[in-house]
Amino acid sequence: MTEAANTGLLSFLGENLKEFWMITGFANVTWPHIAMIIVGLFFIYLAIRYKFEPMLLVPIGFGILIGNIPFVPGMEIGIYEEGSVLNYLYFGVKRGLYPPLIFLGIGALTDFSALISNPKLMLVGAAAQVGIFIAYMGALALGFSRAEAGSIAIIGGADGPTAIFITSLLKPEYLGAVAVSAYSYMAMVPIIQPIVMKMLTTKKERLIKMKPPRPVSQNEKIFFPIIGFLMTTFLVPTAISLLGMLFLGNLLRESGVTKRLATTASGPLIDIVTILIGLTVGASTQATTFLTKDSLGIFALGACSFFIATMGGVLFVKLMNLFLKGNNKINPLIGNAGVSAVPAAARVSHDMGLKYDKTNYLLMHAMGPNVAGVIGSAVSAGILLGFLG
């Protein structure tokens, strides 16, 4: 081979290597990409080291890694690029398909007995939704539009699927920030809520022992999802897809004749959808679109909404106790469970109760407002959609 041919070959290989280098992540990385990758690793660390909602934080954290691998636009790789695999998976988030399926699984997993046996606990779940509407007014005061304010406010319900559902309809551009914020605060329930609970309760209140829940018949369990669906959806038809799937899942569980369907909804189906929703929500945090001033505002207002929701539940129990006598009083430590983080918030109530009295078991009591919070967040979403949609 002549010297000229060798030079031409080397030049050709050099150009090819240069072109290859230009499409690598190393050539396109920016500091925002690195910052988001660190956030993703931090989520995974929290999930594995401290077991903070690992079913959520592991797929979300890894999704953040996937979404922040730098690439050249136009290669049909990114989650926002039409035709990419990630974009097709993200369709279920953008169009609100995944959240109702999550609610179907939640309904099939959830025992509503604690709420049926003590219906007044429904009021605690409703009171905790105050955080949503106060955050809505706060966002409006800060200059956000009505649709933007509604998307941000729903974070206070500590219900990731509902936050995704309402944001996909009101302000799709905020999906990544709202979803990551909502799931982050859900995962941080064991850290955030005890601070509020201790601040708002006295030692005497924390020692209140509640009488055992009354037994609930099978007929009551069957009628509850039917009556609950009719009452809530007649009030807020805009939440029919969430509430319909939630109560259908519960009816599958309690009817006694659809065990296979209930097992599928509460097992493989909800697991698959959780992986998809976590992965795509995480991947939607592409540094080029996620790291904005609005995103920081969403996180800050979401935190305020979540704190206010927790405070609302605890303070409402204290208010109820002014009118309740003897062993009918409610331990205000279960007020935090009025948010929709099931069953994490109920576990926090239980753990706090045991901290002050090793014989005070609050888990079953806390599940009442906790499942009421799931219903309440869906109803609140329906109300917001009713006058914003």
DAFENVEN-V758108 format. One record per backbone hydrogen bond with DSSP energy under -1.0 kcal/mol. NH is the residue of the N-H (numbers start at 1). CO is the residue of the C=O. If there is no record, write none. Layout:
# DAFENVEN-V758108
NH	CO
NH	CO
This chain:
# DAFENVEN-V758108
6	2
7	3
8	4
9	5
10	6
11	7
12	8
13	9
14	10
15	11
16	12
17	13
18	14
19	15
20	16
21	17
22	18
23	20
24	21
29	25
34	30
35	31
36	32
37	33
38	34
39	35
40	36
41	37
42	38
43	39
44	40
45	41
46	42
47	43
48	44
49	45
50	46
52	46
53	51
56	53
57	53
58	54
60	56
61	57
62	58
63	59
64	60
65	61
66	62
67	63
69	66
81	78
84	81
88	84
89	85
90	86
93	90
94	90
95	91
96	93
97	92
98	92
102	98
103	99
104	100
105	101
106	102
107	103
108	104
109	105
110	106
116	112
117	113
121	118
122	119
123	120
125	121
126	122
127	123
128	124
129	126
130	127
131	128
132	129
133	129
134	130
135	131
136	132
137	133
138	134
139	135
140	136
141	137
142	138
143	140
144	139
149	145
150	146
151	147
152	148
153	149
154	150
155	152
156	153
157	154
158	155
163	159
164	160
165	161
166	162
167	163
168	164
170	166
171	167
174	171
175	172
178	174
179	175
180	176
181	177
182	178
183	179
184	180
185	181
186	182
187	183
188	184
189	186
191	188
192	188
193	189
196	192
197	193
198	194
199	195
200	196
206	202
208	205
211	327
221	217
222	218
223	219
224	220
227	223
228	224
229	225
230	226
231	227
232	228
233	229
234	230
235	231
236	232
239	236
240	237
243	239
244	240
245	241
246	242
247	243
248	244
249	245
250	246
251	247
252	248
253	249
254	250
255	251
262	258
263	259
264	260
265	261
266	262
267	263
269	264
271	267
272	268
273	269
274	270
275	271
276	272
277	273
278	274
279	275
280	276
281	277
282	278
283	279
284	280
285	282
289	286
290	286
291	287
292	290
296	292
297	293
298	294
299	295
300	296
301	297
302	298
303	299
304	300
305	301
306	302
307	303
308	304
309	305
310	306
311	307
312	308
313	309
314	310
315	311
316	312
317	313
318	314
319	315
320	316
321	317
322	319
323	320
328	325
329	326
334	331
335	332
338	335
339	336
340	157
342	340
345	341
347	343
348	344
349	345
350	346
351	347
352	348
353	349
354	350
355	351
357	353
360	357
361	359
366	362
367	363
368	365
370	366
371	367
372	368
373	369
374	370
375	371
376	372
377	373
378	374
379	375
380	376
381	377
382	378
383	379
384	380
385	381
386	382
387	383
388	384
389	385
